[in-house]
Amino acid sequence: MIGFYDYTVILTYISFISAVAGIFSASTMNLRWAIFFLALSGLCDMFDGKIARTKKNRTEDEKSFGIQIDSLCDIVCFGVLPIVICFKLGMDRIWSMAILALYGLAGLIRLGYFNVMEAKRQAEEGGARKYYQGLPITSMAIALPILFVVSPLFPSHMAFVVALHIVVALVGFLFILNFQLRKPSVREVLLIVAVVAVAVTVILFAWHGWRNLIKGSL
């Protein structure tokens, strides 16, 4: 079979399968599970590079394949899946779909640019990069679950949908904005994982109680 199938790419493959499950869930309006699969893909993406770099004898073909397959996976996980979720959450007007299309295009441009620059960087210096150029596309796997879990705080569904438009447009713009963002430390990554895990746990297992608690306190 063509391709590579060792442990260095296993999380990338799991991330892709999770995204497909998320698309199926969102398409059938199981939005809480769609958010879960989005967060799971984000978790896999946070650690796939670290795991890949533990293999010291990777060939140049394996390194190049890792760069390419990671970005191809990311456009599905953090481009297509969030678009389907946001469409189902209420971004279904013409202008809403235009924002979603531009969000997806920004993610695609970012990943294509990253592939070119990362291959060049690794040829010159190697090792892990210390800064992101622009906002990483994985950020939507953090922003969307958190926005979803605080949605009961909004006075109406329309207010939530407006906030959703703003978040999608802003995150998409930051994908292609030329600025440096320091990569999080291991401790910061674990903190992010913990916050998203709490949000997803609430969404999956305590959603109705959470909504009633918030509405009762307003």
C-alpha positions in Angstrom: 0.0 0.0 0.0 1.2 3.5 -0.6 1.5 6.0 2.3 3.0 5.7 5.7 1.4 3.9 8.6 3.7 4.1 11.6 3.0 5.6 15.0 4.2 9.1 13.8 1.0 9.7 11.8 -1.5 7.7 13.8 -2.9 10.7 15.7 -3.3 12.5 12.4 -5.4 9.7 11.0 -7.5 9.5 14.2 -8.0 13.2 13.9 -9.4 12.9 10.4 -11.7 10.0 11.3 -13.0 12.1 14.3 -13.7 15.0 12.0 -15.7 12.8 9.6 -17.7 11.6 12.6 -18.2 15.2 13.6 -19.5 16.1 10.1 -22.0 13.2 10.2 -23.1 14.3 13.7 -23.6 18.0 12.7 -25.4 17.0 9.6 -27.9 15.0 11.7 -28.2 17.9 14.2 -26.3 16.0 16.9 -24.4 19.2 17.6 -23.1 18.3 21.0 -21.3 15.3 19.6 -20.1 17.3 16.7 -18.4 19.7 19.1 -17.0 16.7 21.0 -15.4 15.3 17.8 -14.1 18.8 16.9 -12.4 19.0 20.3 -11.0 15.5 19.9 -9.5 16.4 16.6 -7.9 19.4 18.2 -6.5 17.2 21.0 -4.9 14.9 18.5 -3.4 17.8 16.6 -1.8 19.3 19.7 0.3 16.2 20.2 0.8 14.6 16.7 3.9 16.7 16.0 5.4 16.0 19.3 4.9 12.3 18.9 6.3 12.4 15.3 9.5 14.1 16.5 10.2 11.3 18.9 11.2 9.1 15.9 14.8 10.2 15.4 15.5 8.3 12.2 12.6 9.6 10.1 13.5 9.8 6.4 13.0 13.1 4.4 10.0 11.4 2.7 8.4 10.7 6.0 9.0 14.2 7.2 7.6 15.7 4.0 4.6 13.3 4.2 4.0 14.3 7.8 3.8 18.0 6.8 1.5 17.4 3.9 -0.9 14.9 5.6 -1.2 17.1 8.7 -2.3 20.1 6.7 -4.7 18.0 4.5 -6.2 16.6 7.7 -6.4 20.1 9.3 -8.5 21.6 6.5 -11.1 18.9 7.1 -10.9 19.0 10.9 -10.7 22.7 11.5 -12.0 24.1 8.2 -14.9 21.9 6.9 -16.2 20.6 10.2 -16.5 24.0 11.9 -18.2 25.3 8.8 -20.8 22.5 8.9 -21.3 23.0 12.7 -21.7 26.8 12.4 -24.1 26.4 9.4 -26.3 24.1 11.6 -26.0 26.5 14.5 -27.7 29.3 12.5 -25.1 30.7 10.0 -27.4 29.8 7.1 -28.1 33.1 5.5 -26.4 34.3 2.3 -24.0 36.7 4.2 -23.4 34.0 6.8 -22.4 31.5 4.2 -20.1 34.1 2.6 -18.4 34.5 6.0 -18.1 30.7 6.3 -16.7 30.4 2.8 -14.1 33.1 3.5 -13.2 31.4 6.8 -12.6 28.2 4.9 -10.5 30.0 2.2 -8.4 31.7 4.9 -7.7 28.3 6.5 -6.8 26.8 3.1 -4.4 29.7 2.3 -2.8 29.5 5.7 -2.2 25.8 5.5 -0.8 26.0 1.9 1.5 28.8 3.0 2.5 26.8 6.1 3.4 23.8 4.0 5.8 25.8 1.8 7.4 27.7 4.6 7.7 24.7 7.0 9.4 22.6 4.3 11.8 25.4 3.7 12.5 26.0 7.4 13.1 22.3 8.1 15.6 22.1 5.2 17.5 25.1 6.7 17.3 24.5 10.5 15.1 21.5 11.5 13.6 21.0 14.9 10.3 22.3 16.2 9.3 25.9 15.5 9.0 28.3 18.4 6.4 30.6 16.9 3.3 30.4 14.8 3.0 32.7 11.9 -0.6 33.9 12.2 -3.3 32.1 14.3 -3.1 28.3 14.1 -6.1 26.8 12.4 -6.6 24.5 15.4 -7.8 27.5 17.3 -11.4 26.9 16.2 -11.3 23.6 18.2 -10.9 25.8 21.3 -13.0 28.8 20.4 -16.1 27.0 19.2 -16.6 24.6 22.2 -16.1 27.5 24.7 -18.5 29.7 22.8 -21.0 26.8 22.7 -20.8 26.2 26.4 -21.3 29.8 27.3 -24.3 30.2 24.8 -26.8 30.1 27.7 -25.4 33.4 28.9 -26.6 35.1 25.8 -30.0 36.8 26.1 -31.3 35.1 23.0 -30.3 32.7 20.3 -30.0 35.5 17.8 -27.4 37.2 20.1 -25.5 33.9 20.1 -25.6 33.7 16.3 -24.3 37.2 16.0 -21.4 36.4 18.4 -20.8 33.2 16.3 -20.5 35.4 13.1 -18.0 37.7 14.8 -15.9 34.8 16.2 -15.8 33.0 12.8 -14.9 36.2 10.9 -12.3 37.2 13.4 -10.6 33.8 13.7 -10.6 33.4 9.9 -8.9 36.9 9.5 -6.3 36.0 12.1 -5.4 32.8 10.2 -3.8 35.0 7.5 -2.8 38.0 9.5 1.0 38.3 9.5 2.0 38.2 13.1 4.0 36.0 15.4 2.4 34.0 18.2 4.5 32.1 20.6 3.8 28.4 20.8 2.4 27.4 24.2 4.5 25.5 26.7 3.6 22.0 27.8 2.0 23.5 30.9 -0.1 25.9 28.8 -1.1 23.2 26.4 -2.3 21.0 29.3 -4.2 24.0 30.7 -5.9 24.5 27.3 -6.7 20.8 27.1 -8.2 21.0 30.6 -10.4 24.0 29.8 -11.7 22.5 26.5 -12.2 19.1 28.3 -14.4 20.7 30.9 -16.4 22.6 28.3 -17.0 19.4 26.3 -17.9 17.5 29.4 -20.5 20.1 30.3 -21.9 20.0 26.7 -22.1 16.2 26.6 -23.2 15.3 30.1 -24.6 18.3 31.9 -25.9 20.5 29.1 -29.6 20.8 30.1 -28.7 21.3 33.8 -26.2 23.9 32.9 -28.7 25.8 30.7 -31.4 25.7 33.4 -28.9 26.9 36.0 -27.8 29.9 33.9 -31.3 30.8 32.9 -32.5 30.6 36.5 -29.8 32.9 37.7 -30.5 35.6 35.0 
